[in-house]
Amino acid sequence: MTDEKKSADLEASSDSSEHGQKQASEYEIEAGEVVEEELVEGAPVRRKGIYLLPNALTTASLFSGFYAIVSAANGVFDNAAIAIFVSMILDGLDGRVARMTNTQSKFGEEYDSLADMVAFGVAPGLVAFFWSLNGLGKVGWAITFIYVAGAALRLARFNVQIGSIDKKYFVGLPSPAAAACVAGLVWCFHQFGPASWLTLLTIVVVGGTGVMMVSNILYRSFKDLDMRGRVPFAAILLVVLIFVVIALDPATVLFSGFLIYALSGPVRALFRRKPRRTPGTSA
């Protein structure tokens, strides 16, 4: 065997050994495991696994949305509407818990967005469809699709605009608020029999919230409120009063409150576009 051939064989064996080591390192992670890259003191570090607590809350929110669909398919519309509101509470908790416990992750963000699509997009649309819109044929499912597509586009736009817009405002009606309008409508009127005025109201609420989600109308996010600072003692009395009013008639109060919020954006936009009179001009 010549020296050239021995050298070539050694290089080939070295290459195969490096290739094998590379494959072994790639397969050190179990199949199906989640790996994320995080910055720790400016250096990228690969983390394996997910955080349990915030993702468990997201799963509970997803389950509530799924339960709403199943309940609506079985004709139990009040439970379906309540499940959507429960999903809203859980959706508000998972992000706050993640920030409080410093367990934010890219996986959690993506999972939360997908869960929101089910709970605040598909579930409210199907609940309204099974309740009232299914008797309209193609018009019914078209209105439902406008809402579902609006929720999907709203969530996609929100994900790409994070950090690029003023945190005091949302661009377009937030999907949880739109879902609350639809769920509140069903919860308020689920005992009413079929009526043309109720069908028309459902079309307006479902189609209108679907369009407002993809609009450029600004809505207050209330993220600038300081919940940690001290407030006057009367503030806690106001909180008690709010809980009492909601407890008297949850369906009506929640539907009215979220409907007012949905209408606040267009009303504010109209007043902002109203031209101001300059001093010295006649009426």
Secondary structure, DSSP 4 states (H G I P E B T S, - for coil): --HHHHHHHHHHHHHHHHHHHHHHHHTSSPTT--EEEEEETTEEEEEES--HHHHHHHHHHHHHHHHHHHHHHTT-HHHHHHHHHHHHHHHHHHHHHHHHTT---HHHHHHHHHHHHIIIIIHHHHHHHHHTGGGGTHHHHHHHHHHHHHHHHHHHHHHHHTTTS-TTEEES--HHHHHHHHHHHHHHHTTSPP-HHHHHHHHHHHHHHHHHHTS--EEE--TTS-SSS---THHHHHHHHHHHHHHH-HHHHHHHHHHHHHHHHHHHHHHHHSPPPPTT---
